[in-house]
Each structure stands twice: as C-alpha cells, then as structure tokens.
C-alpha cells in the first residue's frame, strides 16, 4: 500500500538517496529542505511517517519534533530521527520529545526499509 512519507532533510544527496529507496517500495515521498517547510507540509498534508534530520537551517529537528507533537493534527504521526548526531544525549532528548525511532547516519538501506516497514505496519 502506498504511504506518504515526509522527508525533512537539507542535504540534497541524502534526500535523493532516501527518495529513491522509498519510491522503490511504492511510497510517495515529499521532500522539504528545512524545518519550517516540513512543519507546513505536515500540518496541511496527510502524512503517514516523517523522516527528520536534526541539523537543519532555520529551526532544528528537535524543535520540529516538539512542534509536531504539540499540534493535535500531527501529534500521532510516526517520526524517525535520521541524523549523524549519535551522542546518547541527542537520543535522550529526542526520546523526551516523543520520537518513535532514531536512525544514525550512515545507515544501510535495509536498516531504513525495515524501520519504515515496521512503523508503517503499526500505524
């Protein structure tokens, strides 16, 4: 079943790679390059899953996650942090904001697909 996945990622190469991987699985992918755009799309589009980088221009991924969880329209959407930030403090902070999963870059394609499949099957 086609699902809509919002990818909030400022690195064009990373975004393109994830886009290709997810589209090969039959998903629709919406790519935004910063947190403000990502929030706008999430609030105005039916999204099944958000893949969210932490280091973004404008507002960072933690603030995007906080705002997603605070808005009744997006509070229940599954969110995966996909970031090179791998410190325990970053993972703990993301957990405090209610992230569903944390995937550290670099990752393998199969890791991403397993995580996406798992979260989408739960929703």
C-alpha positions as a Python dict, from the first residue, in 0.01 Angstrom:
ca = {
    (1, 'X'): (0, 0, 0),
    (2, 'X'): (132, 343, -93),
    (3, 'X'): (205, 563, 205),
    (4, 'X'): (305, 927, 216),
    (5, 'X'): (638, 994, 381),
    (6, 'X'): (766, 1341, 461),
    (7, 'X'): (1143, 1370, 445),
    (8, 'X'): (1284, 1680, 615),
    (9, 'X'): (1647, 1680, 502),
    (10, 'X'): (1866, 1972, 393),
    (11, 'X'): (2136, 1764, 221),
    (12, 'X'): (2027, 1715, -143),
    (13, 'X'): (2229, 1396, -193),
    (14, 'X'): (2091, 1230, 120),
    (15, 'X'): (1740, 1339, 28),
    (16, 'X'): (1770, 1197, -323),
    (17, 'X'): (1901, 864, -196),
    (18, 'X'): (1618, 823, 57),
    (19, 'X'): (1367, 933, -207),
    (20, 'X'): (1486, 661, -446),
    (21, 'X'): (1483, 393, -174),
    (22, 'X'): (1133, 475, -56),
    (23, 'X'): (985, 520, -403),
    (24, 'X'): (1122, 176, -498),
    (25, 'X'): (895, 44, -221),
    (26, 'X'): (595, 223, -372),
    (27, 'X'): (575, 515, -130),
    (28, 'X'): (506, 878, -212),
    (29, 'X'): (786, 1099, -78),
    (30, 'X'): (759, 1470, -8),
    (31, 'X'): (1096, 1638, 46),
    (32, 'X'): (1144, 1963, 233),
    (33, 'X'): (1479, 2130, 296),
    (34, 'X'): (1416, 2299, 632),
    (35, 'X'): (1210, 2270, 946),
    (36, 'X'): (967, 2549, 863),
    (37, 'X'): (876, 2391, 529),
    (38, 'X'): (849, 2050, 691),
    (39, 'X'): (607, 2174, 955),
    (40, 'X'): (394, 2349, 694),
    (41, 'X'): (367, 2033, 485),
    (42, 'X'): (293, 1815, 788),
    (43, 'X'): (15, 2045, 902),
    (44, 'X'): (-150, 2065, 559),
    (45, 'X'): (-98, 1717, 413),
    (46, 'X'): (-197, 1369, 524),
    (47, 'X'): (138, 1221, 625),
    (48, 'X'): (196, 862, 737),
    (49, 'X'): (557, 900, 851),
    (50, 'X'): (818, 1173, 897),
    (51, 'X'): (1190, 1116, 847),
    (52, 'X'): (1357, 1408, 1020),
    (53, 'X'): (1716, 1527, 1021),
    (54, 'X'): (1831, 1714, 1332),
    (55, 'X'): (2071, 1963, 1177),
    (56, 'X'): (1850, 2186, 964),
    (57, 'X'): (1854, 2552, 864),
    (58, 'X'): (1602, 2773, 1039),
    (59, 'X'): (1479, 2556, 1322),
    (60, 'X'): (1648, 2231, 1415),
    (61, 'X'): (1493, 1887, 1414),
    (62, 'X'): (1432, 1886, 1789),
    (63, 'X'): (1210, 2194, 1757),
    (64, 'X'): (1031, 2044, 1457),
    (65, 'X'): (965, 1729, 1660),
    (66, 'X'): (842, 1932, 1957),
    (67, 'X'): (601, 2125, 1737),
    (68, 'X'): (477, 1812, 1560),
    (69, 'X'): (396, 1653, 1895),
    (70, 'X'): (229, 1971, 2027),
    (71, 'X'): (-10, 2003, 1730),
    (72, 'X'): (-320, 1780, 1753),
    (73, 'X'): (-317, 1737, 1373),
    (74, 'X'): (34, 1586, 1375),
    (75, 'X'): (79, 1454, 1729),
    (76, 'X'): (16, 1090, 1633),
    (77, 'X'): (228, 1084, 1316),
    (78, 'X'): (524, 848, 1344),
    (79, 'X'): (859, 1031, 1344),
    (80, 'X'): (1205, 888, 1283),
    (81, 'X'): (1512, 1096, 1351),
    (82, 'X'): (1771, 1030, 1079),
    (83, 'X'): (2088, 1206, 1183),
    (84, 'X'): (2465, 1189, 1206),
    (85, 'X'): (2431, 1306, 1567),
    (86, 'X'): (2486, 986, 1761),
    (87, 'X'): (2554, 1103, 2115),
    (88, 'X'): (2339, 948, 2390),
    (89, 'X'): (2229, 1300, 2494),
    (90, 'X'): (2084, 1358, 2145),
    (91, 'X'): (1894, 1029, 2153),
    (92, 'X'): (1766, 1101, 2505),
    (93, 'X'): (1647, 1447, 2405),
    (94, 'X'): (1468, 1304, 2101),
    (95, 'X'): (1303, 1043, 2324),
    (96, 'X'): (1186, 1315, 2563),
    (97, 'X'): (1015, 1487, 2269),
    (98, 'X'): (843, 1162, 2171),
    (99, 'X'): (1038, 1030, 1873),
    (100, 'X'): (934, 685, 1754),
    (101, 'X'): (1278, 574, 1633),
    (102, 'X'): (1632, 704, 1585),
    (103, 'X'): (1847, 603, 1290),
    (104, 'X'): (2210, 715, 1289),
    (105, 'X'): (2384, 810, 964),
    (106, 'X'): (2545, 639, 791),
    (107, 'X'): (2300, 352, 779),
    (108, 'X'): (2235, 65, 543),
    (109, 'X'): (1940, 65, 305),
    (110, 'X'): (1796, -245, 470),
    (111, 'X'): (1800, -73, 811),
    (112, 'X'): (1594, 215, 676),
    (113, 'X'): (1349, -12, 499),
    (114, 'X'): (1297, -240, 799),
    (115, 'X'): (1233, 58, 1024),
    (116, 'X'): (992, 223, 780),
    (117, 'X'): (803, -103, 722),
    (118, 'X'): (777, -166, 1095),
    (119, 'X'): (647, 180, 1180),
    (120, 'X'): (402, 191, 892),
    (121, 'X'): (260, -150, 983),
    (122, 'X'): (197, -24, 1337),
    (123, 'X'): (8, 286, 1225),
}
